[in-house]
Amino acid sequence: MNPASFSMATIEKVDAPAGSDGGTWYRYVIDNGKSAITGYRQGSREQVARFARDLTENINARAARGHSAWQPRQKK
């Protein structure tokens, strides 16, 4: 793995955020050894894992093209 590449580190079930309508929520973490991105998503564990994998692939693909994973795609 390229040291700059992100990979899915963890997915864990968490309580629903305040103000949400309940449901099943998960916290996911994707990491590249230097930085971590943490997100929360409602759905089944499989749905959240799929979302986090897709997000990871998109970030890595964007970085491979020479773009910062943190830079906006379009200037307004």
N, C-alpha and C positions, 0 to 999 in steps of 0.2 A: 504494500500500500504506500502510495506517495504520502510523505509526512503532512502535506497540506490538504490531503483528501479528508473529507468528512465521512463518518460512518455512524450508524445508529448505535448509541451507547446503552440507553435504557428506555423502557416503557413501564410505567407503573400506574396502577389505579389510584385515583385521588378523589377527594370529596368534590362535589359540584361547587363551582365558584359562587360567591355571594351574588344574588340577583339573577341567577340562571333559573331555568325551569326544571332543574334536577337532571335526571338522566345519568348515564354512566360516563364518567370522564377519566381521561388518562393524561399523564404528564410524560412527554417524550424528550429525550436529550440526544442531540447529535453532536459529535465531537471530532476535532481533528488533532488533538494533542496539545494545541495551543489555545483554542477557543472552544466554547460550548454554546450551543443554541438550545434553549429550553422553550417548549411550547406546550399548550394545553389544548385538548381536542375532545369533543364529545363523540361517542360511538362505541362500537365493539373494539376489542383489542386488535382484531385483524384489520379493521378499517383504519384505526389510528396507525398501526404498523405500516400499512400500505401507504398512507399519507406521508409518514416520516421517511420511508424509503424513497418515494417519489421526490420529496423535497431535497433529500440528500443527493440524489442523482442530478437534479436540476442545479443545485449549488456547485457540485463538482464539475458538471459540464460547462457551466458559465466560467468557472475558474480556469478550466482547460483552454478556453478560447482567449485567455488573457485578460478577462474582466474580473474586477474585484467582486467577491461575493456580497459585499456591503454597498457597492455603488449603485445608485438608482439606474434603471435601464434607459429612461428618457429624461431629458431635462425639460422642465416646464417653462 
